[in-house]
Amino acid sequence: GFKQESMVLQQRSGYAQVYRHWILLQRGLDLIDGDTSVGVQPVWKLYELWCFLKVKKMVAEILGIDLRNPEDLQHVHESTENTTNPFFGGDLTGTVKYDNPKNGDVIEIGYQYSFNYRGDKDGFKSMTVEQKPDIVMHIHKNDNITLTYLFDAKYRISGKDSKGVDTPPDHAINQMHRYRDAIYYKEYESAPLKKEVIGGYILFPGDGN
C-alpha cells in the first residue's frame, strides 16, 4: 500500500484514480472482515502458488475432469478451511483431492504439506526434522497402496549444461535428496519403515528439453 504520500506521484497523470481505487478496495475489505489487509507476496512465493495451481489443473485434465462442468465437480474435494489466499500474509496452504472416475483411485495434492517426526493419521512421517516440500502428490490406489511424488518450485536457474539447457540450482537438487532420505511411511506402530518418495521433481522456469 501507500505508506507515505509522494508529491511527485500525485502530479503524475492517473495517480488520483489509482489512489481512489486503492482506498475503495481497502474500505471494501475492511467492511467484509474488519481487519483484512492486502498482503504483498514475493515473486518466488507467487511462483510456488502458480505451480500448485498448474499441477491441480494438469491432474484434472489427465483424469478427464472438466472443472467447468458441474457434474464433474462431484469428483473434486477441496479444503476451504486453509485455502490458498494470497491476500493474507503468513503461510499459504491448500489441499485438493480428485476421485479418478476410471479406476477409483484418489489423487491428493497438497501445498506446503508438512511431514513431521510424530507422523500424520495416514502414517507418513519424517525421521529427522520437519520436512515441508512445496507440493506433495499422494496417489491413493484402490488396493490400499499409496504413491508419493514431491515437487519443489524454485524461481531460479543456475546456468546451462553442455547442450545449452537451463539447469536448476544445486541446492534444489540436494534438497530433493534430503526429502527422499527423511520421509518414510509406517503403516502401524510395529510395522517396518518403508521408503515413501517415489519421485522428486524441481519446477523451475528453465528453457529447453
Backbone hydrogen bonds, N-H to C=O, Kabsch-Sander energy under -0.5 kcal/mol:
donor,donor_aa,acceptor,acceptor_aa,energy
3,K,1,G,-1.0
7,M,5,E,-0.5
10,Q,6,S,-2.5
11,Q,7,M,-1.1
11,Q,8,V,-0.5
12,R,9,L,-1.6
15,Y,12,R,-1.6
18,V,14,G,-2.2
19,Y,15,Y,-3.0
20,R,16,A,-2.2
21,H,17,Q,-2.3
22,W,18,V,-2.2
23,I,19,Y,-2.3
24,L,20,R,-2.2
25,L,21,H,-2.5
26,Q,22,W,-2.6
27,R,23,I,-2.7
28,G,24,L,-2.4
29,L,25,L,-2.4
30,D,26,Q,-2.4
31,L,27,R,-2.2
32,I,28,G,-1.8
33,D,29,L,-2.5
34,G,29,L,-0.5
34,G,30,D,-1.9
35,D,33,D,-1.3
39,G,37,S,-0.6
39,G,87,F,-1.4
41,Q,39,G,-0.6
45,K,42,P,-0.5
46,L,42,P,-2.0
47,Y,43,V,-2.4
48,E,44,W,-1.8
49,L,45,K,-2.3
50,W,46,L,-2.5
51,C,47,Y,-2.4
52,F,48,E,-2.2
53,L,49,L,-2.3
54,K,50,W,-2.3
55,V,51,C,-2.6
56,K,52,F,-2.3
57,K,53,L,-2.2
58,M,54,K,-2.7
59,V,55,V,-2.6
60,A,56,K,-2.0
61,E,57,K,-2.1
62,I,58,M,-2.6
63,L,59,V,-2.2
64,G,60,A,-0.5
64,G,61,E,-0.9
65,I,60,A,-2.9
66,D,64,G,-0.6
67,L,65,I,-0.8
69,N,66,D,-1.9
72,D,69,N,-0.8
73,L,69,N,-1.1
74,Q,71,E,-1.0
75,H,72,D,-2.0
76,V,73,L,-1.6
77,H,97,K,-3.1
79,S,95,T,-2.2
88,F,85,N,-1.7
94,G,111,Y,-1.1
96,V,109,I,-2.2
97,K,77,H,-2.8
98,Y,107,I,-2.7
99,D,75,H,-2.7
100,N,98,Y,-0.6
100,N,105,D,-3.3
104,G,100,N,-2.2
106,V,140,H,-2.3
107,I,98,Y,-2.7
108,E,106,V,-0.6
108,E,138,H,-3.2
109,I,96,V,-3.0
110,G,136,V,-2.9
111,Y,94,G,-3.2
112,Q,110,G,-0.5
112,Q,134,D,-3.2
113,Y,133,P,-0.6
115,F,131,Q,-3.0
116,N,114,S,-0.5
119,G,116,N,-0.7
120,D,124,F,-1.5
123,G,120,D,-1.7
125,K,184,Y,-2.4
126,S,116,N,-1.9
127,M,182,A,-2.6
128,T,129,V,-0.5
131,Q,115,F,-2.9
135,I,151,F,-2.5
136,V,110,G,-2.4
137,M,149,Y,-2.9
138,H,108,E,-2.9
138,H,136,V,-0.5
139,I,137,M,-0.5
139,I,147,L,-3.1
140,H,106,V,-3.2
140,H,138,H,-0.8
141,K,139,I,-1.0
141,K,145,I,-3.3
144,N,141,K,-1.5
147,L,139,I,-2.1
148,T,196,E,-0.8
149,Y,137,M,-2.6
150,L,199,G,-2.6
151,F,135,I,-2.8
152,D,201,Y,-2.4
154,K,152,D,-0.5
154,K,203,L,-2.6
156,R,154,K,-1.8
158,S,167,T,-2.9
159,G,167,T,-0.9
161,D,165,V,-2.4
164,G,161,D,-1.9
166,D,207,D,-1.8
167,T,159,G,-2.5
172,A,169,P,-0.7
173,I,169,P,-1.2
174,N,170,D,-2.3
175,Q,171,H,-1.9
176,M,172,A,-1.5
177,H,173,I,-1.7
178,R,174,N,-1.9
179,Y,175,Q,-2.4
180,R,176,M,-2.4
181,D,177,H,-2.2
182,A,178,R,-1.4
183,I,179,Y,-2.3
184,Y,125,K,-2.9
185,Y,194,K,-2.3
186,K,123,G,-2.5
191,A,188,Y,-1.5
194,K,185,Y,-2.0
196,E,183,I,-1.3
197,V,183,I,-0.5
198,I,148,T,-3.0
198,I,196,E,-0.6
199,G,148,T,-1.0
201,Y,150,L,-2.4
203,L,152,D,-2.7
203,L,201,Y,-0.5
204,F,202,I,-0.8
206,G,204,F,-2.5
